[in-house]
Every structure is written in structure tokens, then in C-alpha cells.
Amino acid sequence: MAKKQSPEPVKLICPALARDDGWFERAEVELQDEFGPVDLTSETWDFDYTDYYTEEMGEGLKRRIYSFRKLIDPGELAAIKNLTNEKETRFADKSSGNRAVNLDPGYISHSKLVLASTKNYSHRIYIGEGIFAEITLEWHKNNFEPLKLTYPDYRTNAYRDFFALVRSVYASQVEKECMCYG
């Protein structure tokens, strides 16, 4: 009979979309209040890969990605996504309900980058609390590689290089702290 295994801790990330730096800064403060200090922040990139968010959030969207120092149990991802959804609602325009910032938490492990979503699709697995998870990037031959349904922005070298840096910090943390659950 197979024995259950406890998961290794993972590195929480939270990609954010917004139109201006003020919303990124506000979101960062709120996220740090919940998850502790940010240890890495990406550059702020133009988000022009899709117009999916334009009607709700406007034009000229930018992306910034945060990585958090404290490692988490991957089983916490559904609760974290629900918490970031609550923050999006709090930040939303009160009259229209439109979001000012979009927060998409996920995590990095040794082998993958996983993102949480409220939307189901063929490549997503239900993880509880109304949330689905997808493997967005796979670690292969010393780099993150996209999968068939990986979003276009996550396919770029800029994103993948940033996530490789996050993974490097994560690997050092796990090795140094010999962390595991169980």
C-alpha cells in the first residue's frame, strides 16, 4: 500500500494587473499584511497580450509580480485565492464594480509554477473552495517551459527569467532551512 506524503513547502507568488503604480503599491501593502514581506518584485511590464480585461479594467494595463519570503503549504492555495478575490472586490470601483487590480496567486516549487483560478477548463483541477489550479510552467533543463495552454505573457523570456530567479531563491530557502511538513 502506498503511503501518504506531506508536500514540500512552496514559494507564494502573486502576479498583479493594474493601470497605474498606485494600485500596485496599495495591493503590495495589503498582500504583505496577509502573507508577510515580499522578497522579489518583477519589473512592471506592459500587458498587451489580450484585451480580455479591457472592458472591465480599461486600457494600458501593466503586470507586476510579487514573490513572498515565507514559504507556504501548497494546500493553502484555494484559501489564498479567495482572500485575494476579496481584496479585488474591496479595491473595485464602488459604482461600477469594475476591478482596479487583478490578483492571481500561485506558487513555485522545484518542478513547476501553479496558478489559481475561479474558472474551470480542461487543464485545470478543482482544489476546493470554488477554486481551480493549473500548472502554467514546467521546470525542464534549467528553465521554465510553457505548456500547451500557458498564457502568452507567461511564455515570454522576461516572465520565465523572473520565475527562474524566484525558483533559485526558493531552492536556497528549502536547502538552508531543510523545511518540510509532516
Secondary structure, 3 states (H helix, E strand, C coil): CCCCCCCCCEEEEEEEEECCHHHHHHHHHHHHHHHCCEEEECCCEECCCCCCCHHHHCCCCEEEEEEEEEEECHHHHHHHHHHHHHHHHHHCCCCCCCCCEEECCEEECCCEEEEEECCCCCCCEEEECCEEEEEEEEECCCCEEECCCCCCHHHCHHHHHHHHHHHHHHHHHHHHHCCCCC
